[in-house]
Amino acid sequence: MALGATIHHFEIALSDVDRGVYETLDLRIARHPSESARYMLSRTLAYCLSYEDGITFSKGGLSSAEEPPVAVRDPTGILLAWIDVGAPSAERLHKASKGARRVAVYTHVDLALLQREASTRSIHRIEDIEVWRFEVKFLDALEAKIGRTTPLELVRSDGRLYVTVDGGVLEGAVARESLV
């Protein structure tokens, strides 16, 4: 019998000072058994830090080559933003960049690994791809504080993340990087 996904319920008070976005989010995140906690948290933070009207999680699941983990679509269904997580292949980034107006990658992996992968082929508009890197120690500290139901406050200000969870505040950077 295959293991099922674990559902995490996050109640998030989002204050993205850098973008002027202030929202209350009620998210249910399905964590597949093969998905690391770092990846799931990166996916959740990517959603929050990219939040705008039309944002959704992928309906195809994490293994879908046709969809990003997080997408922003306009009311007619046109893909505005392809938001990937982890270490997407050069081919995936090329496809994303041709299909969406904006492409962003939220990751915790070494930037050199991403740059090396990106150099394996030509990527459409590579210079426009946003790469946002989380500190591994920040994600690990956050993992230790979350449960199946977790209320938290998330603040981004001047490139720093502050998460108030379980009575304490965790702080980490989210730095914008480049693939070129």
N, C-alpha and C positions, 0 to 999 in steps of 0.2 A: 504494500500500500504506500503510495507516494505521500510525502508530507505536504500539507497545504500551507498557504501563505499565512503569516502572522499579521494581524491588523493592528496598527498603531493609530491612536486617536490623539491628534495634537490640537489644542486650543491655543492659538498664537495671537498675541497682541503685537502687530508689526508696526515699527516706527523706522522707516527707511529715510532717514534725514537727508542722506546724499541725493536721493531722487525725489523727495517730497511726497512719499507714499505712506499713508497711515491707514491701516485696516485691521479688522479683527477677522482672523481666518479660522475656520473649523475644518480641519483636514483629517481624513482617514486614509492612511498610507498602508498599502499591502506590501509587506516585505516577503519576497519569495525566499524559500529555504536556501537557494544558491546565492542570494544577495548579501553582501557584507553590510555590517552596520554603518561603516564609513560611506558606502555607496548610497544606502537608504537616506542617511542624514544629508549627504551632499545633494541628493535629488530633492529632498524636502526644502533645504535652504535655497536651492536654485529656484524652486517655485516661489518662495517668499521674496527673494531678492530680485526676481523678475516680474513680480506681481503687477498685472494690469488687466483691464477688461479683456475677456476672451481667452484667458490662460486656462489650460487644462493639463492633466496628466494623460499619458498615452493610454488609449483603450486597448492597444495591441500587446500590452505587457512589455517587460524589459527586453525581451529577445527580438522584438520587431525591428527588422532592418528598414522598414518602410516609414516608421514613425520615430520621432524623438521621444525621450522620456517625458519632456514637458514641451508644450507648444502654445503659441498664441495665434489665434485666428480671428479674422474680422467677422462681422455678422453674416457675411455671405459664404464663409468657409475658407477664404483665401488664407494661406499660411503666411503669417507676418514674421514669426520668430520660431526658429528651431533651437531648442535649448537642450544640449546634450550634457551627459554626466560621465565622469571617469576618464577613459582614454580611448576616444573614438578613433577609428581607422582613418587614414587619409582619404580613402574612397568615400567613406560616410560623410566626412566634412565637405568634400567636393560636391557630393549630391545635395547636402544640406544648403550649401552656399548658392547653388544654382536654383534651389526651390524656395528659398525664404529670403525675405528682405534683410533679416538680421539673424546671425548665428552666434550663439554663445555656448561656451563649454565651462562647466563648473567642475572642478577636479581637486583631488588631494594628491595626485601622483606627481612625480618629479617632472618639472617643466622640460628638462632635457629629453625625457622619454617622448613627450608629446611633440617636441620640435623634430626629433629624429624621425618619428612616424610621419610627420607632415612633409618631411623632405623626400619621402619615397616616391612621390608623384606630384604632378601639378594640381593645385587646389584653386578653384575659382574664387577670386576675391579673398585670398588668404589673409591679406593685410587688414581686412575688415572684421575678421573673426575675433570675438571677445573671448579671452581666456581668463577665468576667475579662479584663483587657487586658494583653497582653504588650508590652514595649518593642520597637520595630522594630529598633533597633540590636542588641539582644540576639539576636533571631532571625537577623539578618544575620551576626552573629559566629558563631552556632551553625552556620549553613549552611556557612560557610567551613571548618568543622572536621569535617563529616560526610562519610562515603563510603557505598559500597553496604553495607558491614558496619561498624557502629560500636558498640563497647562504651562505655557512659557511666554515670556516677553522677549522679542527679538528687536534689537536696535542696531542699525548700521549708521555710523557717523564717521566721516573722514577716513573711510577705508577700514574701520575697526568694527568688529561685531561684538555685541554685548548680549548675552543670553541670561536672563534671570529664570532659573529653574530650581525647583526643590529647595528654596530658601537661600540660594547662593547665586552669585554672578560669575559667569565664565566669559573670558575675553579672548579674542583671537583676531587675526588679520584676514581680510579677503582682498588679495592683491590682484590687480589687473595685469596680465602678462600678454606677451605676443608670441605667435608661432613663427614669426620671421625675425 
